[in-house]
């Protein structure tokens, strides 16, 4: 029972968004989504609710409007005379404060990622995005490119990214290379973002993670399979709320244990969304996310001779000079170029899709007008 909806992240501004429906509607938060239905948490408990007609129409017009975990919804009760207590329906999805959206991805001819123009909302109304990156083997350092990509999407969502280097106890030191060096590399890949080493089994770092939530904040945990996301959620909850598995001994990789996204209220306040492992994630309609992740390159670019410098072979390029001097890792410039190309490609594809939809709409209108004008 949640008599105080503020523990779920509810605030007075949302009350104005509740529709005035026949029979009334109550606020609820989506905890899990299945095909055409959702598990929601309301003040009087947890309910199963099907998608209403308005929700289905909205999702048909825009897939991003499909209800997702973390959404606030208007919950309508049906069949009030039923002896079983009635059925429930999601009457409407309330406006989202933040939304973590990934683009659909596929492999291009060069083995890189490209978008397919379709987006998917992984979590809504979150305050913090925990990017989980495992540190299992000293020979396999963190995937900095994946961290940069997820942090860019986190900034774009409107939430605050935090990078968690998980399984920190399994990171074995090499000569002149230890956990502190790994953390420094991660911090350089995510300027301005908090980076914490975490060991969920021993509890080291878990309190730092919890502190980012506060009494009613919502976080989503994102990362690859085997990153220890569900183990971290269990540590935060103080109970086995999500199933976990051991990683494969041969290569240290994980298997998909979590197969759905789930919103979990935590004892003492705060909520966390556990997610399945992400193999590939594409950018979607980026505006500032990439620039925030690569703020070091953006600052260097201000000293380039030409304002439209592409940092490839132009004379007087401050970015290339930083690479040559060792101030800027070449890997980071390559990552910036890759994400810039992908963001530009997605923007062009999205614009083309919107233009095509607008053309189809006006063709339909003109066809209807011609039909009306005929005798």
Order of alpha helices (4+ residues) and beta strands (2+ residues): alpha-beta-beta-beta-alpha-beta-beta-beta-beta-beta-alpha-beta-alpha-beta-alpha-beta-alpha-beta-beta-alpha-alpha-alpha-alpha
